[in-house]
Amino acid sequence: MRGLRKLYRLLFSHLVALTAFVFVAAAGAHAAEPIKIGFGVSLTGGLASSGKAHLLAMQIWAEEVNAKGGLLGRPVQIVYYDDQTNAATVPGIYAKLLDIDKVDLLVGHATNLIVAALPMIIDRKKLVMTLLAYGSNAQRKYPRYFQSAPFGGDYGEISKGFFEVAKTIEPAPKTVALVGADAEFSNNVLTGARANAPKYGLNIVYDRLYPPSTLDFAPIVRAVAAAKPDIVLVASYPIDSVGMVRAATEIGLKTSLFGGAMVGMQYASFLGQLSEKLNRVVNYHLYVPSPTLSFPGIETFLKKYQALAPAAGTDPLGFYQPPFAYAAMQILEQAITATGSLDDDKLAQYIHKNTFQTIVGEIRFDESGEWATPRLLVVQFQNVQGSGLDQYLTGGRQVVVYPTQYKSGDLQYPFSK
């Protein structure tokens, strides 16, 4: 009996010690401050489709990282606020992220919106990893700015791809119409197009901006048609893009090539709305399902994203921004792990000097924080039948026609056929 009591006392002491250890470990884990990544995101307004897709991709990354133990022994937390697709709200959001939430790192979203935050970011000497911003750092050359989409740092990259495709048309186009919204993205695109047009032997016969509040695009398309351009480059935002395609098809715009820089033609909701009206529209893209664009990990990511998208109320296909938003977080993850630091300067220097393996392929940055080797795609909608989205899950509806190394089909023209 005495031996049994001794055994019980021994077991009880071990149990107390184990309980204390678990409590201390749990308390330590709970006490670990999260690494906060701050983000202004469009959850409402004209870019809501884009913002929700970005956010879901970042949340998938954070969940995966935290399941592996976090970064630097700390969990990761995404802190975000709705900017309502309104640049006027952005400075206040980033001030709150920095001064009240005390975030460690910043992420930016969309051309028109991140430019409103850049003066503050530069003043605070913070690193920012932006998502889908076109030419936002081309003039500033801020060394702690990085951009995860494959645009490159030149305003002319989108128009270059469009004009390269135009070169394959017979007879060769001689004239071009340029039309776009009076907003940051469109202005950047058209600035590049004006510089590129003479290089491709193109005479600009129409060059106009329309107010962002425009709702009726028929008068604009009629004015373009009156100039009789061989090709038409449109730089527009989602709602505008839908209006321009509807007006061009309903009026019967006669031109060989139409599209180019239309944001929104990558989103599932607008693909469903426009259905067959999309046929022969040519536009830039970042990623579409194609054997020429098969990168390690991207299919796994897309399956996870597409399973979560309905409940998140976001784009069910997720081909446009989500892979590049996830890749942006992979870059931050690799830089933080390699440097063992959250210091903005150390991270920026590391990101500038190294190459990163991501689900969208290998990424290396130039001095302006853009892809050192741009990889913008030009795709054409072909053989679209009805509004069903399943037709876009494999190749054949969005055919890559440029660049050559990623080409998956031939251009069909004219647009007016």
KOLFI-557408 format. One record per residue (C-alpha): residue in three letters; chain; x, y, z negated. Coordinates in nm, 2 decimals. Example, Ala and Ser with C-alpha at 12.3 -4.5 7.8 and 13.67 -1.06 7.14 Angstrom:
residues 2
   r c      u      v      w
 ala A   1.23  -0.45  -0.78
 ser A   1.37  -0.11  -0.71
END
This chain:
residues 417
   r c      u      v      w
 met A   0.00   0.00   0.00
 arg A   0.29   0.24  -0.09
 gly A   0.45   0.16   0.24
 leu A   0.12   0.23   0.42
 arg A   0.09   0.57   0.25
 lys A   0.45   0.65   0.35
 leu A   0.37   0.57   0.71
 tyr A   0.06   0.79   0.70
 arg A   0.26   1.08   0.56
 leu A   0.52   1.03   0.83
 leu A   0.26   1.03   1.10
 phe A   0.09   1.33   0.96
 ser A   0.41   1.53   0.95
 his A   0.48   1.44   1.31
 leu A   0.13   1.55   1.41
 val A   0.17   1.88   1.23
 ala A   0.50   1.94   1.40
 leu A   0.35   1.85   1.74
 thr A   0.05   2.08   1.69
 ala A   0.28   2.36   1.59
 phe A   0.49   2.31   1.91
 val A   0.18   2.30   2.13
 phe A   0.05   2.62   1.96
 val A   0.38   2.80   2.00
 ala A   0.41   2.69   2.37
 ala A   0.05   2.79   2.45
 ala A   0.10   3.12   2.27
 gly A   0.42   3.18   2.47
 ala A   0.25   3.10   2.80
 his A  -0.05   3.33   2.71
 ala A   0.19   3.60   2.61
 ala A   0.37   3.60   2.95
 glu A   0.27   3.92   3.12
 pro A   0.15   3.86   3.47
 ile A   0.33   4.00   3.77
 lys A   0.08   4.25   3.91
 ile A   0.05   4.31   4.28
 gly A  -0.17   4.61   4.36
 phe A  -0.38   4.65   4.67
 gly A  -0.62   4.90   4.82
 val A  -0.86   4.70   5.04
 ser A  -1.16   4.77   5.25
 leu A  -1.45   4.56   5.11
 thr A  -1.71   4.79   5.25
 gly A  -1.72   5.02   5.55
 gly A  -1.60   4.97   5.91
 leu A  -1.30   4.76   5.82
 ala A  -1.47   4.53   5.57
 ser A  -1.42   4.22   5.79
 ser A  -1.05   4.29   5.79
 gly A  -1.02   4.37   5.42
 lys A  -1.21   4.07   5.29
 ala A  -1.00   3.84   5.51
 his A  -0.68   3.99   5.38
 leu A  -0.80   3.96   5.02
 leu A  -0.90   3.59   5.05
 ala A  -0.56   3.51   5.21
 met A  -0.38   3.68   4.92
 gln A  -0.60   3.50   4.66
 ile A  -0.52   3.17   4.82
 trp A  -0.15   3.24   4.79
 ala A  -0.17   3.36   4.43
 glu A  -0.37   3.05   4.33
 glu A  -0.11   2.82   4.49
 val A   0.18   3.00   4.33
 asn A   0.02   3.00   3.99
 ala A  -0.05   2.62   4.02
 lys A   0.33   2.58   4.06
 gly A   0.41   2.78   3.75
 gly A   0.40   3.14   3.89
 leu A   0.71   3.35   3.97
 leu A   1.00   3.41   3.73
 gly A   0.80   3.21   3.47
 arg A   0.51   3.45   3.49
 pro A   0.16   3.42   3.65
 val A   0.07   3.63   3.95
 gln A  -0.23   3.86   3.94
 ile A  -0.38   4.05   4.24
 val A  -0.52   4.39   4.13
 tyr A  -0.74   4.55   4.39
 tyr A  -1.00   4.83   4.45
 asp A  -1.24   4.89   4.74
 asp A  -1.12   5.19   4.95
 gln A  -1.45   5.18   5.14
 thr A  -1.26   5.22   5.47
 asn A  -1.22   5.58   5.37
 ala A  -0.87   5.73   5.37
 ala A  -0.97   6.00   5.12
 thr A  -1.01   5.73   4.85
 val A  -0.67   5.58   4.90
 pro A  -0.43   5.82   4.72
 gly A  -0.65   5.80   4.40
 ile A  -0.65   5.41   4.42
 tyr A  -0.27   5.39   4.44
 ala A  -0.23   5.65   4.16
 lys A  -0.46   5.43   3.95
 leu A  -0.26   5.11   4.04
 leu A   0.07   5.27   3.95
 asp A  -0.03   5.49   3.65
 ile A  -0.30   5.29   3.48
 asp A  -0.27   4.93   3.59
 lys A   0.11   4.95   3.59
 val A   0.14   4.72   3.89
 asp A   0.48   4.58   3.97
 leu A   0.45   4.57   4.35
 leu A   0.23   4.73   4.61
 val A   0.06   4.59   4.92
 gly A  -0.10   4.82   5.19
 his A  -0.38   4.77   5.43
 ala A  -0.46   4.91   5.78
 thr A  -0.30   5.19   5.98
 asn A  -0.54   5.47   5.90
 leu A  -0.55   5.39   5.53
 ile A  -0.19   5.31   5.43
 val A  -0.06   5.64   5.58
 ala A  -0.27   5.82   5.32
 ala A  -0.08   5.64   5.04
 leu A   0.27   5.66   5.19
 pro A   0.36   6.01   5.06
 met A   0.29   5.89   4.70
 ile A   0.46   5.55   4.76
 ile A   0.77   5.73   4.90
 asp A   0.77   5.98   4.61
 arg A   0.76   5.70   4.36
 lys A   1.03   5.50   4.55
 lys A   0.81   5.19   4.56
 leu A   0.83   4.90   4.79
 val A   0.52   4.84   5.00
 met A   0.43   4.53   5.21
 thr A   0.17   4.64   5.45
 leu A  -0.09   4.43   5.64
 leu A  -0.19   4.52   5.99
 ala A  -0.05   4.88   6.02
 tyr A   0.06   4.99   6.36
 gly A   0.35   5.23   6.38
 ser A   0.29   5.38   6.04
 asn A   0.66   5.40   5.96
 ala A   0.79   5.48   6.31
 gln A   0.86   5.84   6.22
 arg A   0.93   5.82   5.85
 lys A   1.17   5.52   5.85
 tyr A   1.11   5.47   5.48
 pro A   1.35   5.19   5.38
 arg A   1.11   5.02   5.14
 tyr A   0.83   4.98   5.38
 phe A   0.76   4.64   5.55
 gln A   0.48   4.53   5.78
 ser A   0.39   4.17   5.82
 ala A   0.20   4.17   6.16
 pro A   0.42   4.12   6.47
 phe A   0.36   4.46   6.62
 gly A   0.72   4.59   6.62
 gly A   0.82   4.95   6.55
 asp A   0.74   5.10   6.88
 tyr A   0.41   5.28   6.95
 gly A   0.42   5.13   7.30
 glu A   0.42   4.76   7.21
 ile A   0.04   4.70   7.27
 ser A   0.03   4.90   7.59
 lys A   0.35   4.73   7.71
 gly A   0.18   4.38   7.69
 phe A  -0.13   4.51   7.86
 phe A   0.07   4.67   8.15
 glu A   0.28   4.35   8.18
 val A  -0.03   4.15   8.24
 ala A  -0.15   4.42   8.49
 lys A   0.17   4.36   8.69
 thr A   0.04   4.01   8.78
 ile A  -0.27   4.15   8.96
 glu A  -0.27   4.17   9.34
 pro A  -0.27   4.43   9.48
 ala A  -0.07   4.60   9.20
 pro A  -0.27   4.86   9.00
 lys A  -0.18   5.22   9.07
 thr A  -0.41   5.41   8.82
 val A  -0.50   5.37   8.46
 ala A  -0.77   5.52   8.23
 leu A  -0.68   5.57   7.86
 val A  -0.96   5.61   7.61
 gly A  -0.97   5.57   7.23
 ala A  -1.10   5.69   6.89
 asp A  -0.95   6.01   6.75
 ala A  -0.78   5.81   6.46
 glu A  -0.43   5.70   6.36
 phe A  -0.43   5.36   6.52
 ser A  -0.57   5.47   6.85
 asn A  -0.35   5.78   6.87
 asn A  -0.04   5.56   6.81
 val A  -0.15   5.32   7.08
 leu A  -0.22   5.59   7.34
 thr A   0.10   5.78   7.26
 gly A   0.28   5.46   7.36
 ala A   0.06   5.41   7.66
 arg A   0.13   5.76   7.79
 ala A   0.51   5.69   7.77
 asn A   0.48   5.34   7.92
 ala A   0.24   5.42   8.22
 pro A   0.51   5.58   8.44
 lys A   0.75   5.29   8.38
 tyr A   0.49   5.06   8.53
 gly A   0.41   5.29   8.83
 leu A   0.07   5.39   8.68
 asn A  -0.09   5.73   8.73
 ile A  -0.31   5.83   8.44
 val A  -0.64   5.94   8.59
 tyr A  -0.84   5.96   8.26
 asp A  -0.71   6.03   7.91
 arg A  -0.97   6.11   7.64
 leu A  -1.03   6.06   7.27
 tyr A  -1.38   6.03   7.12
 pro A  -1.49   6.12   6.77
 pro A  -1.48   5.83   6.52
 ser A  -1.85   5.90   6.45
 thr A  -1.95   5.82   6.81
 leu A  -2.24   5.58   6.85
 asp A  -2.34   5.60   7.22
 phe A  -2.05   5.48   7.45
 ala A  -2.24   5.48   7.78
 pro A  -2.15   5.84   7.86
 ile A  -1.78   5.76   7.79
 val A  -1.79   5.46   8.01
 arg A  -1.96   5.65   8.29
 ala A  -1.69   5.92   8.27
 val A  -1.42   5.65   8.29
 ala A  -1.60   5.49   8.59
 ala A  -1.61   5.83   8.77
 ala A  -1.23   5.85   8.76
 lys A  -1.22   5.51   8.94
 pro A  -0.92   5.37   8.76
 asp A  -0.77   5.04   8.86
 ile A  -0.73   4.93   8.50
 val A  -0.88   5.07   8.17
 leu A  -0.69   5.06   7.83
 val A  -0.92   5.10   7.53
 ala A  -0.79   5.17   7.18
 ser A  -1.08   5.13   6.94
 tyr A  -1.20   5.02   6.60
 pro A  -1.45   4.73   6.55
 ile A  -1.79   4.90   6.59
 asp A  -1.65   5.11   6.88
 ser A  -1.51   4.80   7.04
 val A  -1.85   4.64   7.05
 gly A  -2.01   4.95   7.19
 met A  -1.74   4.99   7.46
 val A  -1.78   4.62   7.57
 arg A  -2.16   4.65   7.58
 ala A  -2.15   4.97   7.78
 ala A  -1.89   4.85   8.02
 thr A  -2.08   4.53   8.10
 glu A  -2.42   4.69   8.11
 ile A  -2.31   4.98   8.34
 gly A  -2.11   4.74   8.55
 leu A  -1.77   4.91   8.52
 lys A  -1.56   4.83   8.83
 thr A  -1.20   4.78   8.73
 ser A  -0.94   4.50   8.75
 leu A  -0.85   4.49   8.38
 phe A  -1.04   4.61   8.08
 gly A  -0.95   4.61   7.70
 gly A  -0.60   4.61   7.56
 ala A  -0.61   4.76   7.21
 met A  -0.96   4.68   7.08
 val A  -0.97   4.60   6.70
 gly A  -1.27   4.38   6.63
 met A  -1.25   4.15   6.93
 gln A  -1.06   3.92   6.70
 tyr A  -1.34   3.89   6.44
 ala A  -1.59   3.60   6.45
 ser A  -1.89   3.83   6.38
 phe A  -1.82   4.04   6.69
 leu A  -1.75   3.74   6.90
 gly A  -2.09   3.60   6.81
 gln A  -2.26   3.93   6.89
 leu A  -2.10   3.98   7.23
 ser A  -2.10   3.62   7.35
 glu A  -2.07   3.60   7.73
 lys A  -2.01   3.98   7.76
 leu A  -1.66   3.90   7.64
 asn A  -1.57   3.71   7.95
 arg A  -1.26   3.86   8.12
 val A  -1.20   4.12   7.85
 val A  -0.82   4.13   7.79
 asn A  -0.70   4.22   7.44
 tyr A  -0.41   4.20   7.20
 his A  -0.41   3.93   6.93
 leu A  -0.18   3.80   6.66
 tyr A  -0.27   3.43   6.66
 val A  -0.51   3.19   6.84
 pro A  -0.52   2.81   6.83
 ser A  -0.28   2.70   7.10
 pro A  -0.01   2.43   7.13
 thr A   0.23   2.71   7.20
 leu A   0.17   2.86   6.86
 ser A   0.19   2.57   6.63
 phe A   0.39   2.67   6.32
 pro A   0.45   2.46   6.01
 gly A   0.18   2.51   5.75
 ile A  -0.06   2.73   5.95
 glu A  -0.32   2.46   6.01
 thr A  -0.32   2.36   5.64
 phe A  -0.37   2.73   5.55
 leu A  -0.65   2.78   5.80
 lys A  -0.84   2.47   5.68
 lys A  -0.82   2.60   5.32
 tyr A  -0.92   2.95   5.43
 gln A  -1.21   2.83   5.65
 ala A  -1.35   2.62   5.37
 leu A  -1.35   2.92   5.14
 ala A  -1.46   3.19   5.38
 pro A  -1.84   3.14   5.38
 ala A  -1.86   3.19   5.00
 ala A  -1.62   3.48   5.02
 gly A  -1.84   3.65   5.29
 thr A  -1.55   3.69   5.52
 asp A  -1.45   3.60   5.88
 pro A  -1.51   3.22   5.91
 leu A  -1.23   3.17   6.17
 gly A  -0.95   3.37   6.01
 phe A  -0.72   3.37   6.31
 tyr A  -0.64   3.74   6.31
 gln A  -0.51   3.88   5.98
 pro A  -0.53   3.60   5.72
 pro A  -0.22   3.41   5.83
 phe A  -0.01   3.73   5.84
 ala A  -0.15   3.84   5.50
 tyr A  -0.05   3.50   5.35
 ala A   0.29   3.53   5.53
 ala A   0.34   3.87   5.37
 met A   0.30   3.72   5.03
 gln A   0.54   3.43   5.12
 ile A   0.80   3.69   5.20
 leu A   0.75   3.86   4.86
 glu A   0.76   3.52   4.69
 gln A   1.09   3.42   4.86
 ala A   1.25   3.76   4.79
 ile A   1.15   3.76   4.42
 thr A   1.27   3.40   4.37
 ala A   1.60   3.47   4.55
 thr A   1.68   3.79   4.36
 gly A   1.53   3.69   4.03
 ser A   1.39   4.04   4.01
 leu A   1.09   4.27   4.06
 asp A   1.32   4.58   4.12
 asp A   1.19   4.76   4.43
 asp A   1.54   4.85   4.56
 lys A   1.68   4.50   4.52
 leu A   1.38   4.34   4.69
 ala A   1.39   4.59   4.98
 gln A   1.76   4.53   5.04
 tyr A   1.71   4.15   5.03
 ile A   1.42   4.16   5.27
 his A   1.61   4.38   5.52
 lys A   1.91   4.14   5.51
 asn A   1.74   3.80   5.53
 thr A   1.52   3.58   5.75
 phe A   1.20   3.44   5.61
 gln A   1.02   3.11   5.69
 thr A   0.64   3.16   5.70
 ile A   0.33   2.99   5.83
 val A   0.34   3.23   6.13
 gly A   0.70   3.14   6.21
 glu A   1.04   3.30   6.13
 ile A   1.03   3.67   6.04
 arg A   1.32   3.91   6.03
 phe A   1.28   4.28   5.99
 asp A   1.44   4.58   6.16
 glu A   1.55   4.90   5.99
 ser A   1.19   5.04   6.00
 gly A   1.04   4.74   5.83
 glu A   0.88   4.60   6.14
 trp A   0.95   4.26   6.30
 ala A   1.29   4.28   6.46
 thr A   1.15   4.08   6.75
 pro A   0.78   4.17   6.82
 arg A   0.54   3.88   6.91
 leu A   0.22   4.05   7.01
 leu A  -0.01   3.83   7.22
 val A  -0.23   3.93   7.51
 val A  -0.53   3.70   7.54
 gln A  -0.82   3.69   7.78
 phe A  -1.17   3.57   7.70
 gln A  -1.26   3.30   7.95
 asn A  -1.56   3.06   7.98
 val A  -1.74   3.19   7.68
 gln A  -2.08   3.03   7.65
 gly A  -2.33   3.16   7.40
 ser A  -2.26   3.28   7.05
 gly A  -2.14   2.96   6.88
 leu A  -1.81   2.99   6.70
 asp A  -1.71   2.63   6.73
 gln A  -1.59   2.70   7.09
 tyr A  -1.31   2.92   6.95
 leu A  -1.17   2.65   6.72
 thr A  -0.95   2.51   7.00
 gly A  -0.78   2.67   7.30
 gly A  -0.97   2.76   7.62
 arg A  -1.18   3.06   7.52
 gln A  -0.91   3.29   7.41
 val A  -0.63   3.22   7.66
 val A  -0.28   3.36   7.60
 val A  -0.17   3.53   7.92
 tyr A   0.13   3.71   7.78
 pro A   0.42   3.67   7.67
 thr A   0.54   3.40   7.90
 gln A   0.68   3.17   7.63
 tyr A   0.34   3.15   7.46
 lys A   0.13   3.15   7.77
 ser A  -0.16   2.90   7.78
 gly A  -0.34   2.99   8.10
 asp A  -0.37   3.23   8.40
 leu A  -0.53   3.57   8.41
 gln A  -0.88   3.59   8.57
 tyr A  -0.96   3.92   8.75
 pro A  -1.12   4.16   8.83
 phe A  -1.31   4.24   8.51
 ser A  -1.61   4.36   8.71
 lys A  -1.67   4.02   8.88
END
